[in-house]
Amino acid sequence: MPMTATEIETLIRAALPDAQVSVEDLAGDGDHYAARIVSESFRGRSRVQQHQMVFQALGGRMGGVLHALALQTSVPDAQG
């Protein structure tokens, strides 16, 4: 059964409580999503490490229940 955007967001927020998360269903099929995650937890980490943190938050669902997830990760701006 496909995951919902809300389920993806909930899992990410559980692992990264300070994160600002937005998830979009790209194809309307529950299988292809894009997520933008902004978290202080990413500071000082490479883009690969940031993405690994998100995949870890999803608890092994990538490639199974969740077919495709395009990620955009970043740290909060210094101004806000």
C-alpha positions as CSV (number, residue, x, y, z in Angstrom):
1,M,0.0,0.0,0.0
2,P,1.5,3.4,-1.0
3,M,2.4,6.0,1.7
4,T,0.7,9.3,2.0
5,A,2.5,12.7,2.1
6,T,1.3,13.0,5.7
7,E,2.9,9.7,6.7
8,I,6.2,10.7,5.1
9,E,6.2,14.1,6.9
10,T,5.3,12.4,10.2
11,L,8.3,10.0,10.0
12,I,10.7,12.8,9.1
13,R,9.5,15.0,11.9
14,A,9.8,12.2,14.4
15,A,13.5,11.8,13.5
16,L,14.2,15.5,13.0
17,P,11.9,17.3,15.4
18,D,13.1,20.8,14.5
19,A,12.6,20.2,10.8
20,Q,10.4,22.3,8.5
21,V,9.0,19.6,6.1
22,S,6.9,19.9,2.9
23,V,6.0,16.8,0.9
24,E,4.4,16.9,-2.6
25,D,2.9,13.9,-4.4
26,L,4.4,14.5,-7.9
27,A,2.3,12.0,-9.9
28,G,-0.8,11.7,-7.8
29,D,-0.1,8.0,-7.4
30,G,1.3,7.8,-3.9
31,D,4.6,6.5,-5.2
32,H,6.5,9.5,-6.4
33,Y,7.1,12.3,-4.0
34,A,9.3,15.4,-3.6
35,A,10.3,16.6,-0.1
36,R,11.9,19.8,1.1
37,I,13.4,19.5,4.5
38,V,15.1,22.4,6.4
39,S,16.8,21.3,9.7
40,E,19.5,22.6,11.9
41,S,20.5,18.9,12.3
42,F,21.9,19.1,8.7
43,R,24.5,21.8,9.6
44,G,28.0,20.7,9.0
45,R,26.9,17.5,7.1
46,S,27.4,16.8,3.4
47,R,24.4,16.6,1.1
48,V,24.8,12.8,1.0
49,Q,24.8,12.6,4.9
50,Q,21.7,14.8,5.0
51,H,19.9,12.5,2.6
52,Q,21.0,9.5,4.5
53,M,19.5,11.0,7.7
54,V,16.1,11.4,5.9
55,F,16.2,7.8,4.5
56,Q,17.0,6.6,7.9
57,A,14.0,8.4,9.3
58,L,11.9,6.6,6.7
59,G,12.9,3.3,8.4
60,G,13.7,1.2,5.3
61,R,10.5,2.1,3.4
62,M,12.5,3.6,0.4
63,G,12.4,1.2,-2.6
64,G,9.5,-0.7,-1.0
65,V,6.4,1.0,0.2
66,L,7.9,4.3,-1.0
67,H,9.0,4.0,-4.6
68,A,10.6,7.5,-5.3
69,L,11.4,10.5,-3.2
70,A,13.3,13.5,-4.6
71,L,15.0,15.3,-1.7
72,Q,16.0,18.9,-1.2
73,T,17.7,19.4,2.1
74,S,19.2,22.5,3.7
75,V,19.9,24.3,7.0
76,P,17.9,27.3,8.1
77,D,19.0,30.7,6.9
78,A,21.1,32.7,9.3
79,Q,18.4,35.5,9.3
80,G,15.5,33.3,10.3
